[in-house]
Amino acid sequence: MNKSNGQRNERVLLTGGSGFIASHVLDTLLDAGFQVVVTARSDEKGRTIAESVKPHQICYAVVEDIAKDGAFDHVFQIQAPFDYVVHTASPYYLNVQDPVKEFLDPAIKGTTGLLRSIKAHGPTVKRLVITSSSAAVLNPDNHPKVYDETCWAPTTYEDAINHPAKNAYKASKVLAEKAAWEFVENEKPNFDLAVINCTYVFGPIQRKLASLEAMNTSNHRIRDMIQGEKRDGLDPTAPVFTWVDVRDVALAHLRAITVPKAGGNRFYVVGGHFSNKQIADIIREKVPSLADRLPADAVDDLPDDVFSFNNSKSRQVLGIDYTSLEKSILDTVGSILALFPDA
């Protein structure tokens, strides 16, 4: 829905507006007619986001360090009122150096600081939607037969400190989400909470991506395949065997705002199982010009006894009809080649 078809008067604050998931959430909110203010780490990033959504118009606010006390206060003081807040800002990348500074503080303090800012300065906010992760759900060392919203990863703060490469991101998502639920339960604010626990996310890249290196981490495996880096053999798919399309994730955020009974719930947003061989086969079969960049004899390492998942809650409450793996991969490849023809 564009502006001419009906602009809503409702306003949404979207944190972390330059991120991969956030860029699609932003598109979905704007298409639905919401007025949106995004946060960005710098004025330059804010301008880039605003430029990327034209002819839509948005405002942006600079929040340089979400882990600082009161980091979001000025956004509410200057840009309010808001009806909803969507919090996507949280780091995810490889090569951890400092787990506290890079992951734990931004995730946990960023989330609890935002909650305090909303309570203190956002009396009109009706709901906060937080982008969490399947990292807050999965227990790779002891998989249940079926994962759903009742499952919590057992990762602790100490796990992140002792084994940062393995656990820093997982702990940041578990602890930030638990802190949010505890805040709402203990502080009884004027707003309720919904959480989107999405798994490995594929899908079209942002329109204003500066370079192939700046691409979201989940899409790296697709990028590497079409660049011929895996011609001699695919990496193991493990430890992640579930995926979801970013457009489904964005729609889940929108519906988490607009569906009244979504409040008070977490949603395990997962589209299906995948393996690197399945991705390579789709690219080879559907984009023949890239076939010689892919191994022809890869073995499918998707385990026969791979854990199952139950995504019925997201289907029933949020109305998500999940995108197929083939469409997601082909649309991702198309978006990369459109922006970087020489990839």
N, C-alpha and C positions, 0 to 999 in steps of 0.2 A: 504494500500500500504506500503510495507516494503522497507527497504533500497535497497535491491537487485532489486526491481521492479521500482525504480526510486526515488532517493533522490532529493528533491527540494533544491535549493540554498537559498530559502527564510528563514529568521530567525524570530522567534516569541519570544517576552518576555511575560511570563505568571506569573502574580503576585498571591501570596497566594497559592503556588503550593501544599501545603499539605491538602487543603480543599477537601471536598467531591466532589463538582461540578468540582473543578480544576483538581482533579485526573482523571476524565473522559475526561475533555477537553484535558488534556495532552496526554492521550492515543489516542484520536481522531486525534490530531495534528501530533503525531509521526507516526501513521498508514498512514496518508496522506503524509508523507515524509518531513514534516517541521523540521528544526533544532530549538530546543527549549532551552531557558534559563528560569529557574523558580526562583522566589524569595521565600525565607523561612525566618522564624523568628530567626532561629539559624542554626549553622553549622550541628548540629545533625539532624535537620529536613531536611536540604538540602541533606545530605547523604542518609537518609531514602528514600526520593523521588527518587533520582538517582538509588538507589538499586532496587526500586520497578518496574522500567520500563525496566530493563535488559531483553534481550540483546540490547535494544535501549540505546543510549548514550545521556545524556543531561548535560548541565552545570547548576550550581545554584549560586545565589548571596544572601548573607544574608542582609535582611532589618529588623532590630529588631523592629522598631516602625514606621509604615507607616505614622503616624500623625506628625512626626517631619519635620521641614522645610528642604527641599532638601534631603529627605530620599532616593529618587530613583536616585539622581544625579550620584552617583558613579557607579551604575549599567550601565548606558549609557556610562559613561566615560571609563569603563573597558571592558564591554561586547559588545558594539555597533560594527557594525551597526545592526539595526533591521528594518524589513519591516513592521511588525505589532506588536501591543501590545494588550494583553487580560488581563483585570483587574478584577480578581475575589475576591481579598482580601477585605473582609469586615466582621465584626463580626455578628454572629447570634447564640444566645443561650438564655436560660431562666434565671430567678433570677437576674435581673438587680440590681446592687448596685449603680453605678455612671453612669448616662446616657451620660454625656458629655465625660468622659474619656473612657468608654467602647464601646459606640456606635457612638455618634455624631462626635467626633474628628477623630476617625479612618476612618469613612466613608467619611465625607466631606473633611477634610484636606488631607486624603490619596488620594482621587480622584483628588482634585485640585492640590495637590503637584505633582502627577504623570503627570498631564497635563502640568504643568510648566516645569517639567524635560524633557518631550518629546519635547516641543517647543524649549527649550534651547539647548538640547544635542542630540536630535534624528532627525536630518534633513532628514533621509531616511525613517522614519515611514510614511506609507501611510494611515493607519487606526487604530483607537483605538476602541476595542469592550469592553464594560463594562457589567458585570453581575449585573443587578439590580434585581427587584423583583416585584411580583404582589402587594406587600405592597406599592409600589409607584403608583399603579393603582386603588386599591379597596377603596371603601368608605362604610364600613360596617354599618354605621349609616344611610345611604341613598343610597341603591343600585340602580343603573339604571337597566333597563330591560336587557341590553346587555352591557358587557364590551368589549372595544377594546383599541387600542393604543392611542386613543384620550383622554382617561380617566386618570385623575390624582387624587391621594388620597389628601385630604385637610389637612393632618397632618402637624403641624407647630413645630418649635423649642420649643415654649412655651408649646405645648402639651407634648413634650418629657420630659421637666423639671417637669411639674406639675403632670403627670401620667406616670412615666417611665416604669412601668411594661407593660402597655398597648401600649405605643406610642414610646418608645425609638427606637426600631428597625424600625418601620414604618417611623418615621421622618428621621432617618439616610438614608434610601433608597430614600425617596422623595427628600430630600435636596441635597444629593450627586449627584443624577441624574440631578436635575435642575441646579446645579452648573456646571456640565459638559457641558450641552447644552449651558448655558450662556457663558462659556469660549470659546467654539468653535465659537459662534456667534460674540462675542466681540473681541476676539484676532485674529481671522482668521488665525489659524495655518496651517502648511503645510499638516496636516492630517485631515481626516474626522472622524465621530463618528457613531457607531451603538450601540444600547443598547438592551440587552436581558432581558425582564421582565418575569422571570419564576415564576410559582406558587409553591405550596408545592411539594417537590421533593422526590420521591421514587426511588429505584433502587439498584443494587448491590453495596455493601460496598467496601471500598478500600482494596487492597490486603495486605497492611502492617499496618492494624489497630492494635493498641497496646492492646485495650480492648473493651469490649462491651459498656463501658461508654463513650469511645471516638467516638462512632458512631455519624453521623450527626443527628441533632435534628429531622428532618422529619421522619427518619426511626425508631425513638424510639418506636412509637406506634406498629410497626410490631415486633420489638424485644420484647416488653413487652408482646405481645400476644403469641408468641411462647415460652416464658419463663413461661407461665401460670399465669402471674400477673393479667390478666383480666378475669380469670376463673369465678369469681363471678359477673361479669358485666363489660360492656364496658364503657369507658369514652364518654362524648358527642363529636361528631365530630366537632361541631362548635368551633371556628369561620370560619374555612377553609373548603370549600367543593369542591375545585378544586385541581387537582394534575397533575404532569407530570413526565415521566421517565427521569432519569438523563442522559441516553444515547441520548435521543432526545434533551435535553438541550445542551449537548456537541456538537452534530451535528449542532445545531443552531449556536453555537459560530464559528465552523469551516466554515459554509456557510456564516456567517456574514463577515468573512475575505475574502472568495474566490469569492463571488457573487458581482460583481461591483455595482449593483444598491441597495445593502443593505445599503450603506453609507448614513448617514443622517436620518436613521430610527430607531424607537424603535419597538420591536417585542414582542407582548404578547404571550408567549410560554406556552400553557396549553393544556393538553391532554384530560381532561374530568372531570366529577364530580365523587365524591366518598363519601362513609360513612364508619365508622369503622365496621359496620355490614357487608358491602360488602367485606371488607378485611378479616374479620373473616370467612365469608362463603367460600371464595376462599381457605383459608388455610385449613379449616376443610374438604372441599370436595376433594381437590387435594393432601393434605398431611395428610392422615388418621392417621398416627402415632402421630400427634399433636392435634387430634380432642378433646381429653379429657382435653386439656389445655384451651379450649375456651368455652364461654357460649353458650348453645344450644337455648336459647329463647330470644336473644337480639332483640330489636326493631330497625328498620331502621329509623334513624332520619334525613335522607336527606329530606329537605323541598320540598313539592310539587311545591312551587313557588320559588325555588332556582334561583338565578340570572343566566342568560345565558352569554355566551362569544362568541366572534368572533375571531377565530384563523386563518382566511383565509389568512391573510398577511404572517404569518410564513409558511403556506403551499405553497402559490404561489411564494413568493420571495425566501424563503430559502429551499423550497422543502421538508419540514418535513412531514413524514407520521407517525403519532403518534402511539406509542406502546400501546397495550391494558392494562387495569388494571390487568387482570389476569396474563399476562406474567410478568408485572413489579413486582407484589407481589410475585409470585413464584420464580422469579430470585433473588429477594431480600432475601427471606427465604433461598434459596439454598446457596447464598453467605455467609449468617450469619452462617449457619450450617457447611459449608465447612471450615470456618476459626475458628469457635468455636463449635466443635462437641457436647460439653456438655451444650450448651446454653439452 
